[in-house]
Amino acid sequence: MKKIILIIGLILPAISFAKVPNCSNQFMNDALRQMQYAGIVDMGNLDPSKTKVTLLASEKKKNTNTTIKKQYIYTQVYHFVFYDDDGNSYQAITKNDAVEANENDIYDSCSAGLGVVYFVSKTVE
């Protein structure tokens, strides 16, 4: 009996979680643009290889926007940490609505609307 419960416990989560769109690159670029416009960072001084990206939340919702031809949209919250060449770090959180692109979509865009960028902190080394 314990083996059956263990097997169900291992298989059920894999089945129940839907695949969420990976839109981190687009939302990261949005955050960087907003921070550059605000004079917080200079994108030319950032080291992309050190950037850390964390998906904090993704909520699947029924799509009510008739201009988007998808049944569901995902509200996604990302945490980004950017590092410049001097060792300073900049943290931002983004909240965006996303849709999963099909293989046949002409545009490789995940955005389903305007998002929000929250500048969290700057750490000076």
TINUNU-887671 format. One record per atom (N, C-alpha, C, O, CB): chain; atom name; x, y, z. Coordinates in steps of 0.001 Angstrom, whole numbers, plus 500000, padded with zeros to 6 digits. Glycine has a CB too. Example, Ala and Ser with C-alpha at 12.3 -4.5 7.8 and 13.67 -1.06 7.14 Angstrom:
<recs>
 kette atom     xx     yy     zz
     A    N 513190 494310 507800
     A   CA 512300 495500 507800
     A    C 513200 496700 507800
     A    O 514236 496681 508465
     A   CB 511308 495527 509046
     A    N 512850 497750 507080
     A   CA 513670 498940 507140
     A    C 512900 500030 507870
     A    O 513409 501138 508039
     A   CB 514084 499402 505725
</recs>
This chain:
<recs>
 kette atom     xx     yy     zz
     A    N 500824 498804 500000
     A   CA 500000 500000 500000
     A    C 500868 501261 500000
     A    O 500565 502231 499306
     A   CB 499063 499998 501210
     A    N 501940 501237 500778
     A   CA 502822 502399 500840
     A    C 503486 502647 499493
     A    O 503710 503795 499110
     A   CB 503886 502208 501924
     A    N 503803 501562 498768
     A   CA 504431 501709 497458
     A    C 503474 502372 496460
     A    O 503888 503200 495649
     A   CB 504884 500340 496930
     A    N 502199 502001 496530
     A   CA 501207 502581 495621
     A    C 501058 504078 495895
     A    O 501015 504879 494962
     A   CB 499839 501863 495772
     A    N 500980 504451 497157
     A   CA 500856 505867 497510
     A    C 502095 506632 497066
     A    O 501986 507756 496576
     A   CB 500639 506035 499028
     A    N 503263 506038 497232
     A   CA 504507 506677 496812
     A    C 504544 506868 495298
     A    O 504939 507928 494814
     A   CB 505710 505849 497268
     A    N 504140 505859 494561
     A   CA 504128 505950 493095
     A    C 503146 507029 492640
     A    O 503475 507842 491775
     A   CB 503756 504583 492464
     A    N 501956 507041 493210
     A   CA 500963 508065 492852
     A    C 501486 509450 493221
     A    O 501303 510403 492464
     A   CB 499607 507794 493564
     A    N 502127 509567 494362
     A   CA 502683 510850 494795
     A    C 503777 511363 493877
     A    O 503959 512574 493748
     A   CB 503224 510727 496189
     A    N 504509 510458 493236
     A   CA 505567 510866 492319
     A    C 505048 511165 490921
     A    O 505580 512044 490242
     A   CB 506621 509797 492247
     A    N 504025 510454 490483
     A   CA 503500 510617 489132
     A    C 502509 511774 489040
     A    O 502533 512513 488056
     A   CB 502835 509332 488674
     A    N 501655 511952 490016
     A   CA 500602 512959 489972
     A    C 501117 514381 489772
     A    O 500558 515098 488942
     A   CB 499805 512899 491229
     A    N 502154 514831 490487
     A   CA 502632 516195 490237
     A    C 503149 516402 488816
     A    O 502994 517491 488264
     A   CB 503724 516538 491216
     A    N 503748 515401 488222
     A   CA 504264 515531 486856
     A    C 503126 515692 485856
     A    O 503291 516364 484837
     A   CB 505119 514311 486487
     A    N 501995 515097 486127
     A   CA 500855 515170 485231
     A    C 500080 516475 485434
     A    O 499590 517056 484466
     A   CB 499936 513968 485447
     A    N 499967 516935 486674
     A   CA 499079 518045 486974
     A    C 499648 519412 486626
     A    O 498877 520360 486481
     A   CB 498731 518018 488409
     A    N 500949 519558 486486
     A   CA 501519 520869 486191
     A    C 501589 521094 484687
     A    O 502183 520302 483955
     A   CB 502915 521005 486815
     A    N 500981 522173 484242
     A   CA 501004 522512 482821
     A    C 502326 523178 482480
     A    O 502982 523776 483333
     A   CB 499819 523434 482451
     A    N 502698 523062 481222
     A   CA 503910 523708 480745
     A    C 503653 525206 480655
     A    O 502688 525638 480024
     A   CB 504356 523129 479369
     A    N 504511 525990 481281
     A   CA 504359 527444 481238
     A    C 505320 528013 480201
     A    O 506395 527453 479985
     A   CB 504618 528078 482638
     A    N 504951 529115 479558
     A   CA 505852 529710 478579
     A    C 507093 530277 479261
     A    O 507008 530827 480359
     A   CB 505134 530809 477787
     A    N 508237 530142 478613
     A   CA 509483 530701 479128
     A    C 509716 532031 478426
     A    O 510238 532078 477312
     A   CB 510692 529720 478910
     A    N 509327 533094 479085
     A   CA 509420 534433 478503
     A    C 510462 535276 479227
     A    O 510425 536504 479151
     A   CB 508059 535130 478547
     A    N 511373 534639 479917
     A   CA 512321 535391 480740
     A    C 513172 536355 479932
     A    O 513449 537458 480403
     A   CB 513214 534443 481484
     A    N 513600 535974 478721
     A   CA 514448 536869 477930
     A    C 513735 538162 477569
     A    O 514310 539244 477689
     A   CB 514907 536172 476665
     A    N 512507 538058 477135
     A   CA 511760 539260 476756
     A    C 511525 540147 477973
     A    O 511695 541363 477893
     A   CB 510414 538883 476104
     A    N 511139 539554 479093
     A   CA 510851 540345 480282
     A    C 512131 540923 480893
     A    O 512104 542008 481472
     A   CB 510116 539492 481313
     A    N 513242 540208 480766
     A   CA 514531 540721 481223
     A    C 514912 541952 480404
     A    O 515355 542956 480963
     A   CB 515630 539630 481115
     A    N 514743 541881 479089
     A   CA 515051 543022 478232
     A    C 514160 544215 478550
     A    O 514618 545357 478512
     A   CB 514901 542638 476767
     A    N 512884 543960 478864
     A   CA 511983 545044 479270
     A    C 512492 545719 480537
     A    O 512500 546946 480632
     A   CB 510555 544509 479491
     A    N 512918 544914 481512
     A   CA 513430 545466 482773
     A    C 514686 546292 482533
     A    O 514837 547380 483089
     A   CB 513725 544339 483776
     A    N 515585 545774 481706
     A   CA 516821 546502 481417
     A    C 516540 547836 480723
     A    O 517145 548853 481060
     A   CB 517744 545647 480547
     A    N 515624 547830 479758
     A   CA 515280 549070 479063
     A    C 514711 550110 480031
     A    O 515085 551283 479998
     A   CB 514271 548788 477943
     A    N 513801 549655 480890
     A   CA 513194 550575 481852
     A    C 514236 551143 482818
     A    O 514199 552327 483155
     A   CB 512087 549865 482634
     A    N 515164 550289 483261
     A   CA 516195 550769 484182
     A    C 517166 551701 483472
     A    O 517674 552640 484085
     A   CB 516954 549589 484801
     A    N 517432 551461 482203
     A   CA 518318 552361 481459
     A    C 517626 553703 481221
     A    O 518252 554752 481371
     A   CB 518737 551724 480109
     A    N 516342 553682 480853
     A   CA 515594 554932 480662
     A    C 515571 555768 481944
     A    O 515609 556997 481888
     A   CB 514155 554628 480207
     A    N 515510 555104 483087
     A   CA 515473 555797 484379
     A    C 516860 556244 484834
     A    O 516982 556936 485845
     A   CB 514855 554895 485436
     A    N 517911 555858 484100
     A   CA 519267 556253 484462
     A    C 519874 555410 485570
     A    O 520854 555822 486190
     A   CB 519277 557680 484874
     A    N 519313 554246 485827
     A   CA 519798 553375 486898
     A    C 520988 552553 486434
     A    O 521954 552385 487178
     A   CB 518682 552451 487385
     A    N 520929 552037 485207
     A   CA 522017 551210 484674
     A    C 522419 551693 483290
     A    O 521661 552373 482599
     A   CB 521600 549727 484619
     A    N 523627 551324 482909
     A   CA 524093 551491 481536
     A    C 524272 550083 480995
     A    O 525169 549362 481431
     A   CB 525440 552345 481448
     A    N 523426 549683 480046
     A   CA 523435 548301 479564
     A    C 524786 547913 478980
     A    O 525135 546733 478974
     A   CB 522348 548104 478520
     A    N 525550 548880 478490
     A   CA 526875 548580 477944
     A    C 527874 548137 478990
     A    O 528884 547519 478654
     A   CB 527412 549775 477236
     A    N 527611 548442 480267
     A   CA 528518 548063 481351
     A    C 528107 546784 482067
     A    O 528798 546341 482985
     A   CB 528607 549177 482347
     A    N 526997 546186 481663
     A   CA 526524 544975 482341
     A    C 527208 543740 481788
     A    O 527569 543685 480612
     A   CB 525009 544837 482202
     A    N 527380 542741 482660
     A   CA 527977 541463 482280
     A    C 526859 540424 482170
     A    O 526438 539876 483189
     A   CB 529068 541012 483319
     A    N 526364 540138 480950
     A   CA 525231 539221 480782
     A    C 525487 537816 481310
     A    O 524543 537122 481685
     A   CB 524869 539136 479336
     A    N 526737 537386 481347
     A   CA 527032 536017 481792
     A    C 526763 535828 483284
     A    O 526615 534694 483739
     A   CB 528486 535669 481485
     A    N 526697 536908 484046
     A   CA 526457 536814 485489
     A    C 524992 537027 485871
     A    O 524641 536897 487043
     A   CB 527312 537825 486212
     A    N 524140 537347 484912
     A   CA 522739 537629 485198
     A    C 522048 536402 485779
     A    O 522216 535286 485287
     A   CB 522017 538093 483931
     A    N 521264 536629 486840
     A   CA 520499 535548 487478
     A    C 519015 535802 487250
     A    O 518525 536916 487437
     A   CB 520819 535449 489011
     A    N 518307 534750 486844
     A   CA 516881 534844 486545
     A    C 516147 533793 487372
     A    O 516528 532622 487386
     A   CB 516606 534651 485014
     A    N 515087 534226 488063
     A   CA 514278 533304 488851
     A    C 512806 533559 488562
     A    O 512328 534684 488709
     A   CB 514577 533456 490367
     A    N 512086 532521 488151
     A   CA 510643 532622 487997
     A    C 510029 532444 489377
     A    O 510091 531358 489953
     A   CB 510091 531559 486977
     A    N 509433 533514 489911
     A   CA 508864 533467 491251
     A    C 507454 532896 491265
     A    O 507071 532187 492196
     A   CB 508856 534846 491852
     A    N 506680 533210 490220
     A   CA 505297 532734 490179
     A    C 504798 532715 488744
     A    O 505216 533521 487913
     A   CB 504383 533619 491055
     A    N 503900 531783 488470
     A   CA 503232 531710 487177
     A    C 501823 531208 487420
     A    O 501621 530100 487918
     A   CB 504003 530785 486175
     A    N 500850 532034 487062
     A   CA 499455 531680 487286
     A    C 498737 531549 485950
     A    O 498715 532490 485157
     A   CB 498758 532728 488178
     A    N 498160 530402 485708
     A   CA 497403 530148 484484
     A    C 495986 530678 484672
     A    O 495306 530348 485644
     A   CB 497390 528623 484129
     A    N 495550 531519 483705
     A   CA 494219 532118 483798
     A    C 493497 531988 482466
     A    O 494123 531930 481408
     A   CB 494312 533601 484218
     A    N 492198 531943 482530
     A   CA 491367 531923 481320
     A    C 491528 533265 480619
     A    O 491440 534316 481253
     A   CB 489855 531638 481658
     A    N 491763 533228 479315
     A   CA 491959 534441 478533
     A    C 490624 535119 478268
     A    O 489695 534497 477752
     A   CB 492669 534124 477210
     A    N 490528 536405 478626
     A   CA 489326 537189 478348
     A    C 489584 538252 477282
     A    O 488678 539003 476920
     A   CB 488819 537849 479629
     A    N 490807 538314 476784
     A   CA 491180 539285 475761
     A    C 490895 538679 474388
     A    O 491532 537701 473997
     A   CB 492684 539695 475894
     A    N 489950 539252 473662
     A   CA 489532 538680 472382
     A    C 490561 538889 471274
     A    O 490479 538231 470237
     A   CB 488212 539280 471961
     A    N 491531 539790 471467
     A   CA 492550 540002 470435
     A    C 493630 538933 470482
     A    O 494400 538791 469532
     A   CB 493182 541378 470593
     A    N 493696 538183 471569
     A   CA 494681 537102 471714
     A    C 493974 535790 471441
     A    O 492962 535478 472067
     A   CB 495339 537099 473142
     A    N 494505 535030 470512
     A   CA 493851 533799 470056
     A    C 494313 532578 470856
     A    O 494532 531506 470292
     A   CB 494129 533577 468569
     A    N 494454 532745 472144
     A   CA 494842 531637 473026
     A    C 493769 531457 474085
     A    O 493102 532417 474472
     A   CB 496236 531894 473687
     A    N 493606 530234 474548
     A   CA 492586 529962 475554
     A    C 493031 530433 476938
     A    O 492213 530870 477747
     A   CB 492262 528468 475586
     A    N 494345 530340 477203
     A   CA 494861 530696 478525
     A    C 496001 531701 478411
     A    O 496727 531724 477417
     A   CB 495334 529443 479271
     A    N 496147 532519 479429
     A   CA 497313 533378 479565
     A    C 497946 533070 480919
     A    O 497300 532502 481799
     A   CB 496932 534902 479436
     A    N 499180 533440 481074
     A   CA 499920 533191 482311
     A    C 500426 534520 482846
     A    O 501118 535255 482140
     A   CB 501101 532197 482078
     A    N 500087 534828 484078
     A   CA 500691 535977 484734
     A    C 501969 535468 485380
     A    O 501940 534572 486224
     A   CB 499716 536643 485792
     A    N 503102 536056 484969
     A   CA 504392 535579 485451
     A    C 505132 536683 486201
     A    O 505127 537847 485799
     A   CB 505244 535067 484282
     A    N 505764 536288 487294
     A   CA 506568 537204 488098
     A    C 508001 536673 488098
     A    O 508257 535551 488534
     A   CB 506001 537340 489569
     A    N 508933 537495 487601
     A   CA 510348 537127 487530
     A    C 511178 538036 488428
     A    O 510856 539208 488619
     A   CB 510858 537202 486077
     A    N 512245 537476 488973
     A   CA 513247 538239 489731
     A    C 514547 538172 488943
     A    O 515034 537090 488616
     A   CB 513434 537674 491205
     A    N 515105 539349 488641
     A   CA 516355 539437 487894
     A    C 517418 540111 488746
     A    O 517139 541076 489458
     A   CB 516154 540205 486573
     A    N 518640 539593 488666
     A   CA 519794 540238 489288
     A    C 520823 540440 488182
     A    O 521291 539483 487565
     A   CB 520383 539380 490490
     A    N 521163 541702 487946
     A   CA 522140 542070 486916
     A    C 523425 542534 487594
     A    O 523386 543121 488675
     A   CB 521576 543185 485977
     A    N 524549 542272 486962
     A   CA 525860 542677 487500
     A    C 526587 543503 486452
     A    O 526566 543179 485265
     A   CB 526718 541432 487914
     A    N 527237 544582 486907
     A   CA 528029 545364 485971
     A    C 529500 544970 486086
     A    O 529865 544128 486906
     A   CB 527845 546877 486229
     A    N 530330 545584 485262
     A   CA 531754 545236 485221
     A    C 532490 545592 486508
     A    O 533558 545044 486779
     A   CB 532418 545932 484056
     A    N 531931 546509 487310
     A   CA 532562 546920 488562
     A    C 532143 546060 489751
     A    O 532609 546287 490867
     A   CB 532236 548362 488847
     A    N 531267 545073 489529
     A   CA 530818 544200 490601
     A    C 529547 544663 491287
     A    O 529093 544016 492231
     A   CB 531889 544068 491608
     A    N 528960 545764 490840
     A   CA 527698 546235 491406
     A    C 526561 545351 490909
     A    O 526608 544832 489794
     A   CB 527440 547722 491035
     A    N 525550 545186 491738
     A   CA 524395 544389 491321
     A    C 523133 545248 491364
     A    O 523018 546182 492158
     A   CB 524232 543137 492226
     A    N 522195 544906 490489
     A   CA 520930 545617 490362
     A    C 519831 544569 490322
     A    O 519906 543620 489543
     A   CB 520900 546535 489086
     A    N 518809 544734 491158
     A   CA 517729 543759 491220
     A    C 516426 544380 490734
     A    O 516113 545527 491052
     A   CB 517566 543223 492650
     A    N 515684 543617 489969
     A   CA 514385 544062 489476
     A    C 513415 542888 489496
     A    O 513813 541732 489351
     A   CB 514504 544657 488045
     A    N 512148 543202 489677
     A   CA 511077 542213 489610
     A    C 510111 542672 488525
     A    O 509735 543843 488470
     A   CB 510346 542042 491002
     A    N 509714 541745 487666
     A   CA 508756 542071 486612
     A    C 507494 541239 486786
     A    O 507536 540110 487276
     A   CB 509371 541835 485215
     A    N 506373 541818 486376
     A   CA 505090 541104 486371
     A    C 504478 541329 484998
     A    O 504194 542467 484623
     A   CB 504119 541601 487534
     A    N 504275 540262 484251
     A   CA 503766 540347 482888
     A    C 502758 539238 482626
     A    O 502777 538190 483271
     A   CB 504915 540271 481877
     A    N 501886 539491 481674
     A   CA 501028 538434 481152
     A    C 501716 537842 479939
     A    O 502269 538569 479114
     A   CB 499602 538969 480792
     A    N 501683 536521 479830
     A   CA 502388 535823 478751
     A    C 501476 534781 478123
     A    O 500561 534258 478758
     A   CB 503681 535159 479276
     A    N 501755 534498 476861
     A   CA 501103 533394 476164
     A    C 502190 532525 475561
     A    O 503265 533007 475204
     A   CB 500110 533907 475064
     A    N 501899 531254 475455
     A   CA 502858 530335 474865
     A    C 502757 530408 473347
     A    O 501675 530263 472779
     A   CB 502620 528891 475365
     A    N 503900 530633 472694
     A   CA 503923 530727 471231
     A    C 503909 529331 470622
     A    O 504538 528409 471142
     A   CB 505167 531516 470747
     A    N 503184 529187 469513
     A   CA 503179 527929 468757
     A    C 504388 527890 467841
     A    O 505005 528923 467582
     A   CB 501868 527771 467938
     A    N 504726 526722 467354
     A   CA 505839 526579 466406
     A    C 505578 527363 465119
     A    O 506519 527859 464498
     A   CB 506072 525095 466076
     A    N 504319 527480 464715
     A   CA 503973 528134 463455
     A    C 503715 529629 463590
     A    O 503416 530289 462595
     A   CB 502765 527481 462868
     A    N 503825 530184 464814
     A   CA 503597 531617 464990
     A    C 504672 532410 464261
     A    O 505856 532079 464330
     A   CB 503576 531989 466487
     A    N 504251 533453 463566
     A   CA 505194 534303 462850
     A    C 506056 535076 463846
     A    O 507264 535211 463653
     A   CB 504448 535275 461907
     A    N 505437 535578 464899
     A   CA 506150 536369 465897
     A    C 506482 535496 467094
     A    O 505617 534792 467616
     A   CB 505315 537594 466332
     A    N 507723 535540 467526
     A   CA 508166 534748 468678
     A    C 508043 535609 469931
     A    O 509026 535858 470628
     A   CB 509641 534239 468489
     A    N 506829 536054 470202
     A   CA 506607 536968 471305
     A    C 505765 536294 472367
     A    O 504780 535624 472058
     A   CB 505938 538254 470823
     A    N 506150 536472 473606
     A   CA 505410 535893 474722
     A    C 504467 536899 475356
     A    O 503548 536505 476074
     A   CB 506368 535361 475766
     A    N 504663 538155 475117
     A   CA 503920 539186 475822
     A    C 502470 539222 475390
     A    O 502152 539170 474202
     A   CB 504557 540537 475601
     A    N 501598 539313 476381
     A   CA 500170 539436 476110
     A    C 499673 540790 476611
     A    O 498470 540977 476793
     A   CB 499378 538280 476776
     A    N 500564 541711 476830
     A   CA 500183 543036 477303
     A    C 501352 543719 477977
     A    O 502429 543143 478127
     A   CB 499002 542948 478263
     A    N 501126 544950 478378
     A   CA 502167 545712 479052
     A    C 502403 545160 480447
     A    O 501464 544799 481156
     A   CB 501794 547196 479120
     A    N 503663 545101 480826
     A   CA 504014 544591 482138
     A    C 504466 545702 483068
     A    O 504471 546881 482713
     A   CB 505094 543546 482018
     A    N 504842 545293 484261
     A   CA 505306 546214 485281
     A    C 506714 545806 485679
     A    O 507004 544621 485841
     A   CB 504351 546229 486511
     A    N 507594 546803 485839
     A   CA 508959 546560 486303
     A    C 509141 547278 487627
     A    O 508888 548478 487729
     A   CB 510017 547038 485255
     A    N 509583 546540 488647
     A   CA 509880 547112 489950
     A    C 511387 547054 490165
     A    O 511969 545970 490194
     A   CB 509119 546361 491086
     A    N 512019 548213 490315
     A   CA 513439 548249 490639
     A    C 513551 548014 492134
     A    O 512977 548764 492924
     A   CB 514110 549613 490211
     A    N 514294 546965 492540
     A   CA 514347 546578 493946
     A    C 515519 547219 494655
     A    O 515332 547862 495687
     A   CB 514429 545075 494077
     A    N 516749 547058 494117
     A   CA 517906 547587 494818
     A    C 519114 547670 493932
     A    O 519177 547072 492858
     A   CB 518217 546754 496011
     A    N 520084 548436 494417
     A   CA 521407 548497 493811
     A    C 522389 548220 494935
     A    O 522321 548846 495992
     A   CB 521686 549896 493109
     A    N 523303 547283 494712
     A   CA 524318 546955 495701
     A    C 525658 547335 495129
     A    O 526024 546906 494035
     A   CB 524279 545451 496091
     A    N 526399 548152 495878
     A   CA 527717 548606 495425
     A    C 528775 547779 496115
     A    O 528774 547651 497339
     A   CB 527930 550120 495711
     A    N 529677 547217 495337
     A   CA 530770 546398 495892
     A    C 531912 547288 496307
     A    O 532929 546799 496798
     A   CB 531260 545346 494872
</recs>
